[in-house]
Amino acid sequence: MYQKPQPAPSVFESGIEDRPLEEGEKAKAKAKAGGNGGSDTDSNDSGQANQDQHQLRDGEQNSRKNGSRKRNSRRGKQRNAAIQEKYSDKVAENQDIDQILNQKVELSYRLEENKQVLEKLFRVPENKDAVFRSLSIGTEPPAQAMLVFIDGITNAQVQNLAVLQPLMLLSGARDIRQNRKGDTPAEAGVFLQGQECPRLGADSGGGEPVNKETSPFLDFFDRVKQAVLPNNQVAEGRTYDQVVYDVLNGNSALFIEGYNQALLLETKGWHFRSVSPPQVEAVIRGPQEGFTEMLRVNTTLVRKIIHRPSLVTEFVKVGDAAPMQCAVMYMADIANPDLVKEVKRRLESIRADYAHQAGLVEQMIEDNPLHMVPQVLTTERPDRVASNVLEGKVAVLVGGNPFVMIMPCTFFNLMQSPEDAYVRWPFGAFMRLIRYAGLFLALLLPAHYVAIVAYHQEFIPTDLLMAITGAREKVPFPSIVEVLIMEAAFELIREAGVRIPGTIGTTLGIVGALILGQAAVAANIVSPILIIVVAVTALGSFAIPNYSFSLSIRLLRFVYILLASLSGLLGILVGVFIHVGVMSTVKSFGVPFLAPAAPVTRKGRDYFLRGPVWQQETRPDYLDPLKTKRQPQISRGWLNGGDGKGGKERL
């Protein structure tokens, strides 16, 4: 009876090269199989043997794949180990630096020790950007100090006039260093309490501990901060990571011998793009100001619109290796505290070395990162940010990015345009209807064309059917193929037009589409009607105001085309059902994506269509704001026949 052979060792274990059988070997194997007998039992055993051989070969292939993965992983570990061993000194240095920064090591009392540690952190002398300026403060006797900053991102004029000149040339600090006989600690201005504190290096020989009750020099650091330096913003840093972060953000750090803290001075001075009109969200009526790459400029643009003290700006560091400063803006008297807390929690919990782009931060904090629909509203207009913040939403500004994220975001927010707020409500409602029609055309028009041509010719008039049939008479491809060809070609032209700078890209897009479409029709590759379908589809996608949402629609369009080619209109209906069902499960910071339509909540007059502005009395209730009332019931107080004070009641 046939016995199942034992599995042979794989090629990685035996070292034998895996190769196909030669013709002679195949003949020998066939003769050997034929010489075993011709009985039915032998035939059954032979079939079982072939099946076992196939299973054995499949097992060998799987083991070969697993062995390949393990070998690649082992090689990667060996390569990393070799690199670690080759640059062991660099690895040890990096570990020391990470330990200093992560463990929040405190500054030293000795100026030279602080200099050595900071030079190690900034990789001096290899790094030429870091500047260590030694100076003597003009006191009696002089006090040694050091100014640390990054060349190129600080304002040299501010450093010279507001830092170096007061310290080195002025004599206003002389009295606080003079140890006159008979002075008591109270007369000398000693406010600190304790047993021991280092004296200034010039008097103690390098920072030896002295008694706080008898030292008249203990308030020198505070007097320099309060009476000598005329900077508008001065903070104190006590750890190396805090000093490094401020220095890398354009500030200057002042160290004084004998003190284990540094003065962090506001000296930012890097060049940035001035405020200019928005490039993506341009409007005909309305402000022509857009955000820039400077975080403080962007927060100022928002605060210039909202003149209320309840507008809060909090700063959060995002990133581990290269932390970036993010600003969280909200109305403290309107926004839900739980929403604000959740936004800050997600930002603070990001564990990534690099998060310098708003798009990266968006992908890190969204609820459903695998869904294609955007769950955060992005804008480059300060007026739009101010409008959403006043509704109770939260805005997140990332340093170095001209786009601001607003959360939570719903489907209806993505279909709104800043232009709606600057036109009368009938025109705003009409433009929104145009956008919804464009959304339908961009998503479903090519799929309907494929479904009607391939499955449902009876749905269209006979004359139109004859025209479509006559136009496709010489086309050698089925409808699904020609639609995919033209859609892919148009996407290629659009992508090329975006990547080519200036007006050349726009010209390339227009001319390329015309020439390509005309050539495709002349070559009988596609029908003329399909060119019209693709053009109308493109116009519909351009009508979608949100770029991220437009990208998702462009991708989903191909899914609907494939469904239409498989089942016609039935496939499209099934796709719409699944699409809407999936969108109903998406949430943006706990808010359903289809709110207030699903689930149904109290609707305002500005969610599907634009309503009259005097009837928009309440804020969106799906935000659960602290103040639900946006304006009084009679906001046009002049209708009462009075002076209009009835419409100015406090909300």
C-alpha positions in Angstrom: 0.0 0.0 0.0 1.2 3.5 -0.8 2.8 5.4 2.1 2.9 9.1 2.2 6.4 10.3 1.7 8.1 12.4 4.4 8.3 16.1 3.5 11.6 16.9 1.8 13.7 19.7 3.1 13.2 23.1 1.5 15.7 24.6 -0.7 16.8 27.0 2.0 17.5 24.0 4.4 19.1 21.6 2.0 20.9 24.0 -0.2 19.6 22.3 -3.4 18.6 24.7 -6.1 14.8 24.6 -6.9 14.4 24.0 -10.6 11.8 22.4 -12.9 12.2 18.9 -14.1 13.9 18.3 -17.4 12.1 16.4 -20.2 14.2 13.2 -19.6 13.4 13.3 -15.9 9.7 13.7 -16.7 9.9 10.7 -19.0 11.6 8.6 -16.4 9.1 9.6 -13.8 6.2 8.7 -16.1 7.7 5.3 -17.0 8.3 4.6 -13.3 4.7 5.4 -12.6 3.5 3.2 -15.5 5.7 0.3 -14.4 4.1 0.0 -11.0 1.1 -1.9 -12.4 -2.1 -1.2 -14.2 -4.7 -2.3 -11.6 -7.4 0.0 -10.3 -5.9 0.0 -6.9 -2.6 1.1 -8.3 -4.4 3.8 -10.3 -6.1 5.1 -7.2 -2.9 5.0 -5.3 -1.2 6.9 -8.1 -3.9 9.6 -8.0 -3.6 9.8 -4.3 0.2 10.1 -4.7 -0.2 12.9 -7.2 -2.5 14.7 -4.8 -0.1 14.2 -2.0 2.7 15.5 -4.2 0.8 18.6 -5.0 0.1 19.2 -1.3 3.7 18.6 -0.6 4.8 21.1 -3.2 2.4 23.7 -1.9 3.8 23.1 1.5 7.3 23.6 0.2 6.3 26.8 -1.5 4.7 28.2 1.7 7.7 27.2 3.7 9.9 28.8 1.1 8.0 32.1 1.4 8.1 32.0 5.1 11.8 31.2 5.0 12.4 34.1 2.7 10.6 36.5 5.1 12.6 35.2 8.0 15.8 35.4 6.1 15.1 39.0 5.1 14.2 39.9 8.6 17.4 38.2 9.9 19.4 40.1 7.3 17.9 43.4 8.3 18.6 42.7 12.0 22.2 41.8 11.1 22.6 44.9 9.0 21.3 47.1 11.8 23.5 45.4 14.3 26.5 46.0 12.0 25.7 49.7 11.7 25.2 50.0 15.4 28.6 48.4 16.0 30.3 50.5 13.3 29.1 53.8 14.7 29.0 52.8 18.3 30.4 56.1 19.5 27.7 58.0 17.6 25.0 55.7 18.9 26.2 56.2 22.5 26.3 60.0 22.0 22.7 60.0 20.6 21.5 57.9 23.6 23.1 60.4 26.0 21.4 63.3 24.2 18.0 61.6 24.2 18.4 60.8 27.9 19.1 64.5 28.7 16.1 65.7 26.7 13.6 63.0 27.7 14.4 62.9 31.4 14.2 66.7 31.7 17.6 67.2 33.2 17.9 70.4 35.2 20.4 73.1 34.3 23.7 73.4 36.2 24.9 76.3 38.4 28.2 76.4 36.5 28.2 78.4 33.2 30.9 76.2 31.6 29.0 73.0 32.3 25.8 74.4 30.7 27.9 75.4 27.7 29.4 72.0 27.3 26.0 70.2 27.6 24.4 72.6 25.1 27.3 72.2 22.7 26.8 68.5 22.8 23.0 68.8 22.3 23.5 71.2 19.3 26.4 69.1 17.8 28.9 71.9 18.0 31.4 72.5 16.3 29.9 70.5 13.4 26.7 72.6 13.6 27.5 76.2 12.5 24.0 77.5 13.2 24.2 77.5 17.0 25.9 80.6 18.4 27.3 80.8 22.0 27.9 84.4 22.8 30.0 85.0 26.0 29.6 88.4 27.7 30.2 90.2 30.9 27.4 92.0 32.6 28.4 95.6 33.5 28.2 95.3 37.3 30.7 95.7 40.1 32.3 93.2 40.0 31.3 91.9 36.5 29.2 88.8 36.2 29.9 86.2 33.5 27.0 85.3 31.2 26.3 83.5 28.0 23.7 84.0 25.2 22.7 81.0 23.2 20.7 81.4 19.9 20.3 80.0 16.4 21.7 82.2 13.7 19.1 83.1 11.0 15.9 82.7 12.9 16.5 85.5 15.5 16.3 89.2 15.1 19.8 90.6 15.4 18.5 94.1 16.1 16.4 93.0 19.0 19.3 91.0 20.4 21.6 94.0 20.2 19.3 96.7 21.5 17.2 94.7 24.0 19.6 92.1 25.3 23.3 92.8 24.8 23.4 96.6 25.1 21.4 96.8 28.4 23.6 94.1 30.0 27.0 95.2 28.7 26.8 99.0 28.5 24.2 100.2 31.1 25.1 100.5 34.7 21.6 100.2 36.2 22.5 96.9 37.7 25.6 98.0 39.6 23.8 98.6 42.9 22.4 95.2 43.1 25.9 93.6 43.0 27.5 95.9 45.6 28.0 94.3 49.1 27.9 97.3 51.3 28.9 96.8 55.0 25.9 96.7 57.3 23.3 95.7 54.8 20.9 93.2 56.1 19.2 90.6 53.9 16.0 92.6 53.9 17.9 95.8 52.9 19.7 93.9 50.2 16.5 92.7 48.7 16.8 89.0 49.6 13.4 87.4 49.0 14.3 83.8 48.6 14.2 81.5 51.5 16.3 78.4 52.1 19.5 77.1 53.5 22.0 77.1 50.7 22.3 78.6 47.2 25.3 79.2 44.9 26.8 82.6 45.0 27.8 84.3 41.7 30.9 82.9 40.2 32.9 86.1 40.4 32.6 86.1 44.2 32.5 82.4 45.0 35.2 81.1 42.8 32.9 79.0 40.6 29.6 78.5 42.2 30.2 77.3 45.8 27.1 77.1 48.0 26.4 80.1 50.3 23.9 80.8 53.0 20.8 82.4 51.7 20.2 84.3 54.9 23.5 86.3 54.5 23.9 86.6 50.8 22.9 90.0 49.3 23.3 88.7 45.8 20.4 86.3 45.6 17.9 88.7 43.8 20.4 89.5 41.0 18.7 87.1 38.6 15.3 88.5 39.2 16.5 92.1 39.0 18.1 91.4 35.6 14.8 90.0 34.4 12.6 92.7 35.8 14.8 95.9 35.7 17.5 95.5 33.0 16.1 93.6 30.0 13.4 95.6 28.1 12.1 92.5 26.1 8.4 92.2 25.9 8.4 88.5 26.7 10.8 86.9 29.2 10.4 83.4 30.6 12.5 81.2 32.8 13.8 77.8 31.8 15.1 75.2 34.3 15.7 72.2 32.1 17.8 71.6 29.0 14.8 70.4 26.9 12.9 73.6 27.6 15.9 75.7 26.6 16.5 73.7 23.4 12.9 73.9 22.4 12.8 77.7 22.9 16.1 78.3 21.1 15.0 76.2 18.1 11.9 78.3 17.9 13.8 81.6 17.5 14.2 82.7 21.1 17.5 83.4 22.9 18.6 81.8 26.2 20.6 83.9 28.7 22.7 82.0 31.2 24.3 83.7 34.3 27.1 82.2 36.3 25.9 80.8 39.6 22.2 80.3 38.6 20.7 77.0 37.5 18.1 78.6 35.3 18.1 80.6 32.1 16.1 83.6 30.8 14.3 82.8 27.6 14.0 86.0 25.6 11.6 86.7 22.7 13.9 87.4 19.8 12.1 85.6 16.9 13.1 87.2 13.5 12.8 84.7 10.7 11.5 85.7 7.3 8.0 84.7 6.3 5.5 85.2 3.6 3.3 88.2 4.1 -0.5 87.9 4.2 -1.8 87.4 0.7 -5.2 86.4 -0.8 -6.2 82.8 -0.5 -5.1 80.6 -3.4 -7.6 77.7 -3.0 -10.7 79.3 -1.4 -10.9 82.5 -3.4 -14.2 84.5 -3.2 -15.6 87.4 -5.2 -17.0 89.2 -2.1 -15.4 89.0 1.3 -12.0 89.4 2.9 -8.9 88.8 0.7 -6.7 87.6 3.5 -5.3 84.1 3.8 -3.2 82.3 6.4 0.5 82.2 6.2 3.2 79.8 7.4 3.7 81.8 10.7 1.7 80.5 13.6 1.5 83.8 15.5 0.4 85.6 12.4 -2.4 83.1 11.8 -3.7 83.4 15.4 -3.6 87.2 15.1 -5.7 87.0 11.9 -8.4 85.1 13.8 -8.3 87.3 16.8 -8.5 90.4 14.6 -12.0 89.1 13.6 -13.2 87.9 17.1 -12.8 90.7 19.6 -13.8 88.8 22.6 -11.7 87.8 25.7 -13.3 84.4 25.8 -11.3 83.4 22.6 -8.7 81.1 24.1 -5.4 80.0 22.4 -3.6 77.1 23.9 -0.3 75.7 22.6 0.5 72.0 22.3 3.7 70.3 21.2 3.3 67.6 18.6 6.2 65.2 17.7 9.0 63.6 19.6 12.2 64.0 17.7 11.3 67.3 16.1 8.4 68.8 18.1 6.1 71.3 16.3 4.0 73.9 18.1 0.3 73.7 17.4 -2.3 76.2 18.5 -5.8 75.2 19.7 -8.3 78.0 19.4 -11.9 77.9 20.8 -14.5 80.0 22.5 -14.4 79.2 26.2 -18.0 80.3 26.8 -19.4 78.5 23.7 -17.4 75.3 22.9 -18.1 72.1 24.8 -15.3 71.4 27.3 -15.4 67.7 26.5 -14.7 68.5 22.8 -11.8 70.8 23.7 -10.3 68.2 26.1 -10.6 65.5 23.4 -8.8 67.6 20.8 -5.9 68.3 23.1 -5.8 64.7 24.3 -5.4 63.4 20.7 -2.8 66.0 19.9 -0.7 65.3 23.0 -0.9 61.6 22.5 0.7 61.6 19.0 3.9 59.6 19.1 5.8 60.4 15.9 9.2 61.8 15.2 7.9 64.1 12.4 4.5 65.8 12.4 5.2 69.2 10.7 2.3 69.1 8.2 -1.4 69.6 8.9 -2.1 66.6 6.7 0.0 64.3 8.9 -1.6 65.7 12.1 -5.1 65.2 10.5 -4.4 61.5 9.8 -3.1 61.1 13.4 -6.2 62.5 15.1 -9.2 61.4 12.9 -11.6 58.8 14.2 -11.7 56.5 11.2 -8.4 56.8 9.3 -9.3 54.0 6.9 -12.3 55.9 5.5 -11.8 58.0 2.4 -14.1 60.9 3.4 -12.3 63.7 5.3 -13.3 64.0 8.9 -11.6 67.3 9.5 -12.4 70.5 7.7 -9.4 72.4 6.3 -9.4 76.0 5.3 -7.0 78.8 4.6 -9.4 81.7 5.4 -9.5 83.4 8.8 -13.1 84.4 8.4 -14.2 80.8 7.9 -12.2 79.8 11.0 -13.8 82.6 13.0 -17.3 81.6 11.9 -16.8 78.0 12.9 -15.2 78.8 16.2 -18.2 81.0 17.1 -20.5 78.1 16.4 -18.7 76.0 19.1 -16.1 74.2 17.1 -12.4 73.9 17.7 -9.6 75.1 15.4 -6.1 73.6 15.3 -3.3 75.6 13.7 0.0 73.9 12.9 3.1 75.9 12.8 4.5 76.3 9.3 1.2 75.5 7.5 -1.2 78.0 5.9 -4.1 75.6 6.3 -6.1 75.3 9.6 -8.1 72.3 10.7 -11.6 72.6 12.1 -13.3 69.9 14.0 -15.8 68.3 14.2 -16.7 68.1 10.5 -19.9 66.8 8.8 -20.9 66.1 5.2 -22.8 69.3 4.9 -19.8 71.3 6.1 -17.8 69.9 3.2 -20.4 71.2 0.7 -20.4 74.7 2.1 -18.3 77.5 0.6 -17.0 80.8 2.1 -18.9 82.6 -0.7 -22.2 81.6 0.9 -21.9 84.0 3.7 -21.3 87.0 1.5 -24.3 86.7 -0.9 -28.0 86.9 -0.3 -29.6 83.7 0.9 -31.5 82.9 -2.4 -28.3 83.0 -4.3 -26.5 81.0 -1.6 -29.2 78.3 -1.7 -29.0 78.1 -5.5 -25.2 77.7 -5.5 -25.5 74.9 -2.9 -28.0 73.1 -5.2 -25.5 73.5 -8.0 -22.8 71.9 -5.8 -25.0 68.9 -4.9 -25.8 68.4 -8.6 -22.1 68.5 -9.4 -21.5 66.0 -6.6 -24.1 63.6 -8.2 -22.6 64.0 -11.7 -19.0 63.6 -10.6 -19.9 60.4 -8.7 -22.5 58.7 -10.8 -22.7 60.1 -14.3 -20.0 57.7 -15.9 -21.5 54.8 -14.1 -25.0 55.6 -15.4 -23.6 55.8 -18.9 -22.1 52.4 -18.6 -25.2 50.9 -17.1 -27.6 52.3 -19.7 -25.4 51.4 -22.7 -24.7 47.9 -21.5 -27.9 46.9 -19.7 -30.8 49.4 -19.9 -31.1 50.7 -23.4 -34.9 50.8 -22.9 -34.6 53.6 -20.3 -33.7 56.3 -22.9 -35.6 57.6 -25.9 -35.2 55.8 -29.2 -33.7 58.7 -31.0 -31.1 59.2 -28.3 -30.4 55.4 -28.3 -29.9 55.5 -32.0 -27.5 58.4 -31.7 -25.5 56.6 -29.0 -25.4 53.4 -31.0 -24.4 55.2 -34.2 -21.6 57.0 -32.4 -20.3 53.8 -30.9 -20.6 51.8 -34.1 -16.9 51.9 -35.0 -15.6 51.8 -31.4 -13.9 48.4 -30.9 -14.1 48.5 -27.1 -17.0 47.8 -24.7 -18.4 50.8 -22.9 -16.6 50.0 -19.6 -13.2 49.9 -21.3 -13.6 53.2 -23.1 -14.9 54.9 -20.0 -11.9 53.7 -18.0 -9.6 54.8 -20.7 -11.0 58.4 -20.9 -11.3 58.7 -17.1 -7.7 57.6 -16.6 -6.5 59.9 -19.3 -8.3 62.9 -17.8 -6.9 62.2 -14.4 -3.5 62.0 -15.9 -3.9 65.4 -17.6 -5.3 66.9 -14.4 -2.4 65.6 -12.3 0.2 66.8 -14.8 -1.5 70.2 -14.9 -1.2 70.6 -11.1 2.4 69.6 -11.0 3.5 71.9 -13.8 4.0 75.4 -12.2 2.4 78.6 -13.3 0.0 79.2 -16.2 1.7 76.5 -18.2 -0.1 73.9 -16.1 -3.5 75.4 -16.8 -2.7 75.7 -20.5 -1.6 72.1 -20.6 -4.8 70.9 -19.0 -7.1 72.7 -21.4 -5.1 72.0 -24.6 -4.2 68.5 -23.6 -7.9 67.6 -22.9 -9.0 69.1 -26.2 -6.3 67.5 -28.3 -6.5 64.1 -26.6 -10.3 64.0 -26.8 -10.4 65.0 -30.5 -7.7 62.5 -31.4 -9.4 59.7 -29.5 -12.7 60.3 -31.3 -10.9 60.6 -34.7 -9.1 57.3 -34.1 -12.5 55.6 -33.1 -11.1 54.7 -29.7 -14.0 56.4 -27.9 -17.4 57.8 -28.9 -18.1 61.6 -29.0 -20.8 61.2 -26.4 -18.4 59.8 -23.9 -16.2 62.9 -24.3 -19.3 64.9 -23.2 -19.9 62.6 -20.3 -16.3 62.9 -19.1 -16.2 66.7 -19.5 -19.4 67.1 -17.5 -18.1 64.7 -14.8 -14.9 66.8 -14.5 -17.0 70.0 -14.2 -19.0 68.4 -11.4 -15.9 67.4 -9.5 -14.6 71.0 -9.8 -17.8 72.3 -8.2 -17.1 70.4 -5.0 -15.6 73.1 -2.7 -13.5 70.9 -0.5 -10.4 69.5 -2.2 -10.0 66.4 0.1 -13.7 65.5 -0.4 -13.2 65.9 -4.2 -10.3 63.4 -4.1 -12.5 60.8 -2.4 -15.3 61.3 -5.0 -12.8 60.9 -7.8 -11.7 57.6 -6.4 -15.1 56.3 -5.6 -16.3 57.1 -9.2 -14.2 54.2 -10.5 -15.9 51.9 -8.0 -19.3 52.8 -9.2 -18.2 52.3 -12.8 -17.1 48.8 -12.0 -20.4 48.1 -10.2 -22.4 49.4 -13.2 -20.4 47.2 -15.6 -21.3 44.1 -13.5 -25.0 44.7 -12.7 -26.1 47.9 -14.3 -28.4 50.2 -12.3 -28.8 47.4 -9.7 -25.1 47.5 -9.0 -25.2 51.3 -8.7 -28.1 51.1 -6.2 -26.3 48.5 -4.1 -23.2 50.7 -4.2 -25.1 53.8 -3.0 -26.7 51.8 -0.3 -23.4 50.5 1.0 -21.8 54.0 0.6 -24.4 55.8 2.6 -24.3 53.0 5.2 -20.6 53.3 5.6 -20.8 57.1 5.8 -23.4 56.8 8.5 -20.9 54.9 10.7 -18.2 57.6 10.3 -17.7 60.0 13.2 -15.7 63.2 13.6 -14.7 63.6 17.2 -17.8 61.8 18.3 -20.2 63.7 15.9 -21.9 61.6 13.2 -20.6 62.4 9.7 -24.2 62.8 8.4 -25.5 65.0 11.2 -28.0 66.6 11.5 -29.7 64.4 8.9 -28.6 61.0 10.3 -29.3 60.9 13.2 -32.1 63.5 12.9 -31.6 66.4 15.3 -32.9 69.9 15.5 -31.9 71.5 12.2 -30.9 75.1 11.7 -31.4 77.2 8.6 -27.9 76.7 7.3 -27.1 73.0 6.9 -28.5 71.8 3.5 -29.5 75.0 1.9 -28.6 78.6 2.9 -31.5 80.2 4.8 -32.1 83.8 5.7 -29.4 85.1 8.1 -32.0 86.6 10.5 -33.6 83.2 11.0 -30.4 81.4 12.0 -31.1 81.8 15.7 -29.5 78.7 17.2 -26.1 77.0 16.9 -25.9 73.4 15.7 -27.2 71.2 18.5 -25.0 68.2 17.5 -22.0 70.2 18.9 -23.7 70.4 22.4 -22.4 74.0 22.9 -22.6 75.8 26.2 -24.7 78.5 24.5 -27.2 77.2 22.0 -28.6 80.7 21.1 -26.8 82.5 18.4 -29.0 85.6 18.2 -32.4 86.7 19.6 -35.6 85.8 17.9 -35.9 89.3 16.5 -32.4 90.1 15.4 -33.5 93.0 13.2 -34.4 95.2 16.1 -35.4 98.2 13.9 -38.6 96.3 13.0 -39.9 97.1 16.5 -39.9 100.7 15.6 -37.4 101.6 18.3 -33.6 102.2 18.3 -32.8 98.5 17.7 -31.7 97.8 21.3 -34.1 94.9 21.5 -31.9 93.0 19.1 -28.7 93.6 21.1 -29.6 91.6 24.2 -26.8 89.6 25.7 -26.7 86.0 24.5 
